[in-house]
Amino acid sequence: MKLTNKGRYAVMAMADLASNANNGPISLSEISLRQNISLPYLEQIFIKLKDNKLVRSSRGATGGYILEKPASEIRLSNIIYAVDEE
């Protein structure tokens, strides 16, 4: 299986979310800056991750995204399957 850019970026973003999970919800703009991924592209990725119940969003001034379940329970294959169309 060849890893696409979308899959690679999704894995990088999820790793960023997992490593910063103790800080509460993380905004996409923070992930975008840290991982050097364009914000519109990241938004597309996170829609798919949310649809596949890998992340959850919260609104408001301190809103952002958090992992839906513990990082130890999320497999790379779940992330790649969620964002890559066949």
Residue pairs with C-beta under 8 A, 6 or more apart in sequence:
1 80
3 80
4 84
6 45
6 83
6 84
7 79
7 80
7 83
7 84
9 35
9 37
9 41
9 42
9 45
10 45
10 48
10 49
10 79
10 80
10 82
10 83
11 76
11 79
11 80
12 35
12 37
13 31
13 35
13 37
13 42
13 45
13 46
13 49
14 49
14 54
14 55
14 67
14 74
14 79
16 26
16 31
16 34
16 35
17 26
17 31
17 55
17 65
17 66
17 67
18 67
18 71
18 74
20 26
20 30
21 66
21 67
21 71
24 62
24 64
24 66
25 57
25 58
25 62
25 63
25 64
25 65
25 66
26 64
26 65
26 66
27 63
27 64
27 65
28 39
28 42
28 43
28 46
28 64
28 65
29 39
30 64
31 37
31 42
32 38
32 39
32 42
45 83
46 55
46 57
46 65
48 82
48 83
49 55
49 79
49 82
49 83
50 56
50 57
50 65
51 82
52 78
52 81
52 82
53 68
54 67
54 68
54 69
54 74
54 78
54 79
54 82
55 65
55 66
55 67
55 68
56 65
56 66
56 67
56 68
57 63
57 64
57 65
58 64
58 65
58 66
67 74
